[in-house]
Each structure stands twice: as C-alpha cells, then as structure tokens.
Amino acid sequence: MPIIKNIVILTGAGVSAESGIDTFRSAGGLWEQHRVEDVATPEGFARDPELVLRFYDMRRAAIQTKAPNAAHHALARLDAVWPGELLIVTQNVDDLHERAGAQRVLHMHGEHLKAWCTACDARSPWTAPLIDRPPCPACGTSALRPDVVWFGEMPYRMDEIYAALREADLFVSIGTSGAVYPAAGFVRGARDLGIPTLELNLERSQGSAWFDQTRLGPATELVPAWVDEVLGDS
C-alpha cells in the first residue's frame, strides 16, 4: 500500500446533516420552501433582496444553534495530529468543522457567519441579521450581503484546492452528492493524477463510479472509523 503523506478531504452537506442542518434535498426543510433561483442566485438577490436576506438570516440563526457531530470531531482529531499536509475543503457554509477544532479548513462556497461588502470587498465575521442593512464595519456603507457563493458565481480559492490535489496521496469525499461542480469533478482530477480515491457517503452519489472505493453509511459512523484506520496505519 502506498505511503500516505498528503490528504485532501472534500466534505458536503451529508457531514452536517446529522447535526440538523438542512440540505438542498431535505424533505420539508427550509430549502424546500423556496426556489433555488429565488434565494441562491445573484439574479434572485437583484430581484428581491428582502427575500434573500431574510432567508439567509434564518439560515445564519439556525446554524448557531447546532453542534458539531462525531464526523466533525473525527476530522478535527485527524487535523490535529496528521504530520503531513492535510486540507479539508468543505462545500458547507456552516462553521461546524471549526467549532469541532479543525484548523486546516477551506470554505469553497463561503461562510454563513461572514458578510461580504460589495462596495469595498471586505469580508467581516457576522452573526446578526442583515435584513436591516447594517453598515459595513470596514467602510460604513450599507452594501453587505451573505458571504456565500451562489449558483452562477465562482467558488473561492480554486487555485489552492487544485494545488493541494496535485500534491495529494489520497483524496476523500465525504457526504457529497456528486452533482455540484466544480467540486464534483475533483475525483476525476485525482484519478487522472493517479491519486487513490475514497468516498464515504450515506448512499451512492452521482460520482460513485469514479472512486476506487465507496463506503456507505452515516457520516457519524463512517468518518470516525476511517480516521481510526488512518491514524492506526500512520
């Protein structure tokens, strides 16, 4: 078995679902009450900013009531002791990885607990509502929006992600649907580079056929078991 020094981990909604955070596909969840086009696109924000801000204010408030689960804690444990390079690339916009203690985290789709000023481009920590159009802490203008990547916008720090993938000895995807690009294409890029790939998911994803190995089950069971396995072999 090849020696593993550098690991890239992609996490999706399935990691936080067991903490009670709605996914796009949650039956009866917050997302089901709104069309994605209305609340998660630049066009929707331009058309009805009040609706979008209220929607994200609810999401921001809800996230602050949730707690990291066993999957978050297991990845934080791996992050704390892994001697090689490790990058947790998350599609999630919650802060549960960080609250569990992980530090090597990259939020490619932004963060609910930050606000982005479209006037001065500053990004500020943010836990309060945005509906009342509070001033930007950096420039004082009322041009804040959620610091979340909407459909049609470019995910953050893609150069860093691809650079990490090129140096990786293992690519692991956890709790992702395999439907949202560019993240869904990471496994193909890893395979093209000859990097071993592993999927941990509740059910087979749209990209399962591209992985060398797929393990099915709840993230709170699969991830701690995998971390124990990796650390036992390190």
ABEGO torsion letter per residue (X at the ends): XBBBABBBBBBBAAAAAAAGBBBAABBGBAAAABBAAAAABAAAAAABAAAAAAAAAAAAAAAAABBBBAAAAAAAAAAAABABBBBBBBABABAAAAAAGBABBBBAAEBAABBBBAAAGBBBBBABBAAAGBBBAAAGBBABBBBBBBBGBBBBGAAAAAAAAAABABBBBBGBAGABOAAAAAAAAAAAAGBBBBBBBABBBAAAAABABBBBEBAAAAAAAAAAAAAAAX
